[in-house]
Every structure is written in structure tokens, then in C-alpha cells.
Amino acid sequence: MIIQALIISFISTLISTPLIMKYMLKIGKVGVDVHKPNKPDVPQMCGLGMLIGLIVSTTIILFVEYDPKILTFTLTSIMAAAIGIMDDIIVLRAKIKTSLTVLCFIPIALMALIYPQQIILGRPRMPLIGGFRLTIVYWILLPFTIAVPANAVNMMDTYNGVMSGGCAMAATSLLISSIILGQQSEAIMSAILLGITLAFYYYNRYPAKAFPGDTGSLMLGAAIGSIAVIGRMEIVGITVIMPFIMNAFHSLRSVGGLLERREIGERPVKVIDNYIEANLNPKAPKTLANLILRKGRATEIELIHAYHALCLISSIMGVVTSILMLVRI
Amino acid sequence: MKKTISRVGELASIMIIVWMLMILMLLFIDRIIVPITIPINGTWKIIFESIIKLLMSGATALLWFFIWIQLVERYVSKTSGRNNV
């Protein structure tokens, strides 16, 4: 079923994304690729292609064999995508968007109440320790388990293919981890995630022909979060998205909280000819791009490679974490 | 490839240190904080113990965050002023 999930999600996203791209160009829903010298218009909101890929693949899989875990994963991802669609159409304030993503834990909480044998909350598995029992604290943290990855992934959608490529690596790591831990449902969910991100990466890679918009980025972050929570692999989840968390955490810390782009006086980077440089002004947000470029200016493709190198390292760390989950000391 | 490694080497090291510290922090919570008991009896025992464990775990997590921030701050101050190839 894992291979079938991968193939179905890959093909359905590969077919649906160009249709969305054409439609977005037709209605004029385009974004400017600001890091290119000629500033081309690129169709926005193409993450809808990934949403279609996810719905098609999970519907087929659920039709063949009903699995409450896969249904929960689908509902959570769809809810985050719906918030993304709203934001792409009417542009929500940063604080409102973040608050809405907090609500994406509701499908997981409800399904855990309906299927307590299959969806177990409050017992995350830890590397070198094993099962860990958290009761009240877990329920307090639960709303953030989806909101944090969703917003962290959303904030790293800044350069061509960085977000989709990074998520594909995270999905690969989750897939390998699920197989190592012997979790069939989580492996299927990870395979679906890998299929849609790989297919979308084909269009989103440098030079991008499609932008995912918040529709795609919020959905992918929520999908990663839900796999981690449903599979009791929270630590693996945190590890695989470490570059995303680092980007979000340090940039929010440097600007003093959630602000609109226009409310931030300084940009994290400067584009000079074909090069991107770090903005060394102390008021500039310390995004991952700003931190990477402090080592020296780079072309966009070099910067993308640097991002992917960090995502690759965190994905390997994710697999090591899952191996450590089998070890008790 | 070489250029990419030199560009992200330090950040990757920070990430690996933060990850290892996270695992150590979880181990510390499980082995040191969770077994803590306070020598009182009655219904207040479980409440006091839970509060103490929660506060100590929270403080450990904050310390982990603080180390992470300090590592990045050190990197930022070390690299301020460099902007050429």
C-alpha cells in the first residue's frame, strides 16, 4: 500500500498542478518572483494541486481500507489548506492566520476521542527512553503541534523549491522512520506526503513555474505535524523540521513577534544584480537566509542548495532519532 | 558542494548540538525530574509533586532554548561585517 500511495499521490499532483497553474494565470492570480533580475510573474496558489493530490490519494486508500489515522491526517491537512486558501484570497492578518491554524488540532482531538484505541494522545515515544506519559501538559501543547509546523513551513516558503524540497526530505525521513518503527498507517501518510511534495517540487524548483501559496505551505506543515502526533513520533517531527523552526523562531525573535511584512522596516536580505546578500542591519529579521548569507553573498541557486543541505542533515537526524527510539538505556 | 558545506557548516553544527541537547534534556527529565518525590503525605503530595516536576521540566526546556539562542547569537556576532564572496 505504501508504494501505491506514493504513486497515486505523485501522479494526481503532477497532473492537477499544471491545470491549477493555467487557471491562476487566466484569472491573474500571480506573484512576482522578486529574487530574479527580470522579476517574472509566477502563478500563485498552486498548492491547490497538492491538495487535490492529497484528497485523491487518501480517498482511494480509504475506499480500499478504512483507517481512522489516515482520515485524521486528511482532515487536519484539509483544514490547514482551507485557512491557506482564505489567506491567499483575502490576505489575513498574521496574528489571525496563526490563531486559525491553532484550531487545526480539532480533527485530531475529536478522532482520538472517537477512536481511542487507534489514535493515542499524550504518550509520545522518546529516543533512548521509550513511552513517556504526559496527561494535562500534552493537551495544553496539542494545539501547537499543528500550528507550529504549519506556520514554520509557511515562513520558509521564500525561495524557489526551498519549502517543497525541504518538505519532500522531511516526508522521506518520516517514511523511513515509520518503516523503522513498524508503523504502517504513518508510512502510508508519509508516502502520500512524499508523493505530493515531489510532484510539486517539479514545478516549484528553480526557476519556479508555480508558487504554492499559503494553501500549499500551511497544508504541508500541518500534514507533517499530524503524522508526528498520530504516530507518536513528535520528537522525530521536531527534528525533521528543525531548519524550518530555526528560521521561524529566530526571525520572530529578532523582529519581536508576529508582524505583517509591511510592518517590518528592514528586509532580511538584499538583492544586488544576480546576488543575494544578508542585510546586516541589527533590525533586519534573522531568517535562515540572513544567517546563511552572513558567510558571504550567494546566487539564488546557491542559497537554495544551502537550505537543502540543512534540510538533508535534519532529515538524517530524524531517521537517527527513530533508531534511537528503539534503544533503551 | 564545497562552497555549500562551508556556507552551512556552522549552522549545521548548531542544529546538531541543539538536537543532541534536546535528547539529553529529555533523558534528564525522565531520569532525574520524573522520579522526584517529596516527603509529605496526603492529597497535597500528588499536586505538589506535579507542580515541582512541571516547573523543573519547564526550566530545563527554557535552558535548552537559551543555549540555542546563545549559539545563534554567537554566530551572528561572529559573522557581522562579512558580506563579500
Boltz contact constraints between the chains, C-beta under 6 A:
constraints:
  - contact:
      token1: [A, 126]
      token2: [B, 26]
      max_distance: 6.0
  - contact:
      token1: [A, 127]
      token2: [B, 23]
      max_distance: 6.0
  - contact:
      token1: [A, 128]
      token2: [B, 27]
      max_distance: 6.0
  - contact:
      token1: [A, 129]
      token2: [B, 30]
      max_distance: 6.0
  - contact:
      token1: [A, 239]
      token2: [B, 19]
      max_distance: 6.0
  - contact:
      token1: [A, 242]
      token2: [B, 15]
      max_distance: 6.0
  - contact:
      token1: [A, 250]
      token2: [B, 72]
      max_distance: 6.0
  - contact:
      token1: [A, 277]
      token2: [B, 83]
      max_distance: 6.0
  - contact:
      token1: [A, 280]
      token2: [B, 80]
      max_distance: 6.0
  - contact:
      token1: [A, 292]
      token2: [B, 7]
      max_distance: 6.0
  - contact:
      token1: [A, 294]
      token2: [B, 79]
      max_distance: 6.0
  - contact:
      token1: [A, 295]
      token2: [B, 7]
      max_distance: 6.0
  - contact:
      token1: [A, 296]
      token2: [B, 85]
      max_distance: 6.0
  - contact:
      token1: [A, 297]
      token2: [B, 85]
      max_distance: 6.0
  - contact:
      token1: [A, 305]
      token2: [B, 4]
      max_distance: 6.0
  - contact:
      token1: [A, 306]
      token2: [B, 4]
      max_distance: 6.0
  - contact:
      token1: [A, 306]
      token2: [B, 7]
      max_distance: 6.0
  - contact:
      token1: [A, 306]
      token2: [B, 8]
      max_distance: 6.0
  - contact:
      token1: [A, 309]
      token2: [B, 4]
      max_distance: 6.0
  - contact:
      token1: [A, 309]
      token2: [B, 8]
      max_distance: 6.0
  - contact:
      token1: [A, 310]
      token2: [B, 8]
      max_distance: 6.0
  - contact:
      token1: [A, 313]
      token2: [B, 12]
      max_distance: 6.0
  - contact:
      token1: [A, 317]
      token2: [B, 19]
      max_distance: 6.0
